[in-house]
Amino acid sequence: MLMKKLFLSIATFLLSMGVLFAQDSTDVDAPPLENLDGYGDAQATKRFCTQKVRNLTPTKLYSIGYEVQGPFNMSSIVGEPYKNGNFPNLSDSPSDVKVKAVHGLQLGINYPIISKSSVIISLMAQYAESRFIVDDPKNYSLYRNLNDKGLRTGGVGLTVFKPLNEKRFMIFQAQADVNGNFSSSQLGDAFGTGMTVSGAVIYGWKKSDDLMWGLGVTRTYRGGESLVIPVWYYNRTFNDRWGTEILFPARVHFRRNFSAKSLLQFGYEIVGNSYFIQNQENVNSDLAPYDALQLRRSEFKIRAIYERSLKNFMWISAQAGVRYNYKFNLSEENGVESGGLFNDKFLLETKIGFPVYINVSLNIVSP
């Protein structure tokens, strides 16, 4: 609650300053790294490439949205390493648990603190929550924790777009998030065990006003655990109507521009992180004696996103699709090393249905 109030205070101050100085714009679930599109190119003696291609989705400077997932079933089984009888409290979940909905507020800031032709540095901040409405948790500890507290993420970061000349550029991005079911009184534990740090470095080429691409490496938690993998950055406008916006493997979108103030995207994004779970159950619960755990969460959001200008720099974004669960598994806090994409050392392995979802947000975009 404390983090949420602090975040809202910062967002309100920056939003008021942004509205005061904003200009008309006709020029966004996306990055870290989608903040690389859309700030003006100041004149300088040496010429540098800009950070966008023609018709690119406008950068969201400030965003407030709400997401709702439809109903789905959930079931958990004890992980193989814990079926040896040494963990008598662990048990499989009841088979008929149903989640009525998952919903939550989403806030975002992506503000350029330095914007020159030679470098652009943007400050990022985010808050997102997932509030679970479980029909009947049936005294199963994991489900009771989700129903009573939900999951929250708050984070800050920086993105640097550094053009080297008219044809080459580099991108640096770093972000720290605090994730979990913590309350304000548990922030100390959350910072100690619920913080994740991610980042990326990309070297790229801008071939024309319609094409820029690059290769790099990222440390990410989108797979639910720490992974270091290569990335491919590719923004291309084929003509006045069609284009792509890609940061593979994290997300791939195809873009259909209807006008300078209206567009549609369709594709996917991988979302996820590792969440600190403070177990509040008594000593006889199925998760005893564990009181601090890690929930490894990773999902594919397969979706369509429609965005249009409401007035000048104020845009609305509406997306709909399905969320495919790749991982929703529980680990000991420090007892299990990350096994990457194919880690099978979990206390509990949870299967989730294939829920539909909708997300609506209001955004102030860059001039």
WOWO-V449697 format. One record per backbone hydrogen bond with DSSP energy under -1.0 kcal/mol. CO is the residue of the C=O (numbers start at 1). NH is the residue of the N-H. E is the energy in kcal/mol with one decimal. If there is no record, write none. Layout:
co=CO nh=NH e=E
co=CO nh=NH e=E
This chain:
co=1 nh=5 e=-2.4
co=2 nh=6 e=-2.5
co=3 nh=7 e=-2.8
co=4 nh=8 e=-2.4
co=5 nh=9 e=-2.0
co=6 nh=10 e=-2.3
co=7 nh=11 e=-2.8
co=8 nh=12 e=-2.4
co=9 nh=13 e=-2.0
co=10 nh=14 e=-2.6
co=11 nh=15 e=-2.5
co=12 nh=16 e=-2.1
co=13 nh=17 e=-1.9
co=14 nh=18 e=-2.7
co=15 nh=19 e=-2.5
co=16 nh=20 e=-1.6
co=17 nh=21 e=-1.6
co=18 nh=22 e=-1.2
co=53 nh=56 e=-1.5
co=59 nh=366 e=-1.8
co=61 nh=110 e=-2.9
co=62 nh=364 e=-2.2
co=63 nh=108 e=-2.4
co=64 nh=362 e=-2.5
co=65 nh=106 e=-2.5
co=66 nh=360 e=-2.0
co=67 nh=104 e=-1.7
co=68 nh=358 e=-2.1
co=69 nh=102 e=-1.1
co=72 nh=99 e=-3.2
co=73 nh=353 e=-1.7
co=75 nh=351 e=-3.1
co=76 nh=93 e=-2.7
co=77 nh=349 e=-2.8
co=79 nh=82 e=-1.9
co=80 nh=83 e=-1.6
co=87 nh=90 e=-1.1
co=97 nh=74 e=-1.9
co=98 nh=135 e=-2.8
co=99 nh=72 e=-2.1
co=101 nh=133 e=-2.5
co=102 nh=69 e=-3.4
co=103 nh=131 e=-3.5
co=104 nh=67 e=-2.2
co=105 nh=129 e=-1.4
co=106 nh=65 e=-3.0
co=107 nh=127 e=-2.1
co=108 nh=63 e=-2.4
co=109 nh=125 e=-2.1
co=111 nh=123 e=-3.4
co=114 nh=121 e=-2.6
co=119 nh=116 e=-2.7
co=120 nh=161 e=-2.9
co=121 nh=113 e=-1.6
co=121 nh=114 e=-1.8
co=122 nh=159 e=-2.1
co=123 nh=111 e=-2.5
co=124 nh=157 e=-2.2
co=125 nh=109 e=-2.7
co=126 nh=155 e=-2.2
co=127 nh=107 e=-3.0
co=128 nh=153 e=-2.7
co=130 nh=151 e=-2.3
co=131 nh=103 e=-1.9
co=133 nh=100 e=-2.6
co=137 nh=140 e=-1.7
co=140 nh=144 e=-2.5
co=141 nh=145 e=-2.5
co=142 nh=146 e=-2.1
co=143 nh=147 e=-2.5
co=144 nh=148 e=-2.6
co=145 nh=149 e=-2.2
co=151 nh=130 e=-3.1
co=152 nh=180 e=-2.4
co=153 nh=128 e=-2.5
co=154 nh=178 e=-3.1
co=155 nh=126 e=-2.3
co=156 nh=176 e=-2.7
co=157 nh=124 e=-3.0
co=158 nh=174 e=-2.3
co=159 nh=122 e=-2.8
co=160 nh=172 e=-2.5
co=161 nh=120 e=-2.0
co=162 nh=170 e=-2.0
co=165 nh=49 e=-2.3
co=167 nh=206 e=-3.0
co=168 nh=164 e=-2.7
co=168 nh=165 e=-1.5
co=169 nh=204 e=-2.9
co=170 nh=162 e=-3.0
co=171 nh=202 e=-2.3
co=172 nh=160 e=-3.4
co=173 nh=200 e=-2.5
co=174 nh=158 e=-2.3
co=175 nh=198 e=-2.8
co=176 nh=156 e=-2.0
co=177 nh=196 e=-2.5
co=178 nh=154 e=-2.0
co=179 nh=276 e=-2.2
co=180 nh=152 e=-2.6
co=183 nh=186 e=-1.7
co=184 nh=187 e=-1.2
co=186 nh=190 e=-2.4
co=187 nh=191 e=-2.7
co=188 nh=192 e=-1.6
co=189 nh=193 e=-2.7
co=190 nh=194 e=-3.0
co=194 nh=179 e=-2.6
co=196 nh=177 e=-2.7
co=198 nh=175 e=-2.7
co=199 nh=219 e=-2.6
co=200 nh=173 e=-2.4
co=201 nh=217 e=-2.0
co=202 nh=171 e=-2.4
co=203 nh=215 e=-2.3
co=204 nh=169 e=-2.1
co=205 nh=213 e=-2.5
co=209 nh=54 e=-2.9
co=210 nh=237 e=-2.7
co=211 nh=207 e=-1.2
co=211 nh=208 e=-1.7
co=212 nh=235 e=-2.7
co=213 nh=205 e=-3.3
co=214 nh=233 e=-2.7
co=215 nh=203 e=-2.8
co=216 nh=231 e=-2.1
co=217 nh=201 e=-2.2
co=218 nh=229 e=-2.1
co=219 nh=199 e=-2.0
co=220 nh=227 e=-2.3
co=221 nh=224 e=-2.3
co=227 nh=220 e=-2.7
co=229 nh=218 e=-2.7
co=231 nh=216 e=-1.9
co=232 nh=248 e=-2.1
co=233 nh=214 e=-2.7
co=234 nh=246 e=-1.8
co=235 nh=212 e=-2.3
co=236 nh=244 e=-2.9
co=241 nh=257 e=-3.0
co=242 nh=238 e=-1.8
co=242 nh=239 e=-1.5
co=243 nh=255 e=-3.6
co=244 nh=236 e=-2.0
co=245 nh=253 e=-1.5
co=246 nh=234 e=-2.5
co=247 nh=251 e=-1.9
co=248 nh=232 e=-2.4
co=250 nh=270 e=-3.0
co=251 nh=247 e=-2.4
co=252 nh=268 e=-2.2
co=253 nh=245 e=-2.6
co=254 nh=266 e=-1.9
co=255 nh=243 e=-1.8
co=256 nh=264 e=-2.4
co=259 nh=262 e=-1.1
co=261 nh=309 e=-2.4
co=262 nh=258 e=-2.1
co=262 nh=259 e=-1.9
co=263 nh=307 e=-2.5
co=264 nh=256 e=-3.4
co=265 nh=305 e=-3.1
co=266 nh=254 e=-2.6
co=267 nh=303 e=-2.5
co=268 nh=252 e=-2.0
co=269 nh=301 e=-3.2
co=271 nh=299 e=-3.0
co=273 nh=297 e=-2.4
co=275 nh=295 e=-2.9
co=276 nh=181 e=-1.9
co=277 nh=293 e=-2.7
co=282 nh=285 e=-2.1
co=285 nh=288 e=-1.2
co=287 nh=290 e=-2.4
co=293 nh=277 e=-2.8
co=294 nh=331 e=-3.1
co=295 nh=275 e=-2.6
co=296 nh=329 e=-1.8
co=297 nh=273 e=-1.5
co=298 nh=326 e=-2.3
co=298 nh=327 e=-2.2
co=299 nh=271 e=-2.6
co=300 nh=324 e=-3.0
co=301 nh=269 e=-1.4
co=302 nh=322 e=-2.2
co=303 nh=267 e=-2.3
co=304 nh=320 e=-2.0
co=305 nh=265 e=-2.9
co=306 nh=318 e=-2.7
co=307 nh=263 e=-2.6
co=308 nh=316 e=-2.5
co=311 nh=314 e=-2.5
co=313 nh=365 e=-2.4
co=314 nh=310 e=-3.2
co=314 nh=311 e=-1.6
co=315 nh=363 e=-2.9
co=316 nh=308 e=-1.9
co=317 nh=361 e=-2.5
co=318 nh=306 e=-3.0
co=319 nh=359 e=-2.4
co=320 nh=304 e=-2.2
co=321 nh=357 e=-2.4
co=322 nh=302 e=-2.3
co=324 nh=300 e=-2.7
co=327 nh=298 e=-2.7
co=329 nh=296 e=-3.6
co=330 nh=347 e=-2.3
co=330 nh=348 e=-1.3
co=331 nh=294 e=-2.5
co=340 nh=343 e=-1.4
co=344 nh=346 e=-1.1
co=347 nh=79 e=-2.5
co=348 nh=330 e=-2.2
co=349 nh=77 e=-2.2
co=351 nh=75 e=-2.0
co=355 nh=323 e=-2.5
co=356 nh=70 e=-2.9
co=357 nh=321 e=-1.9
co=358 nh=68 e=-2.4
co=359 nh=319 e=-2.9
co=360 nh=66 e=-2.2
co=361 nh=317 e=-2.5
co=362 nh=64 e=-2.1
co=363 nh=315 e=-3.0
co=364 nh=61 e=-2.5
co=364 nh=62 e=-1.5
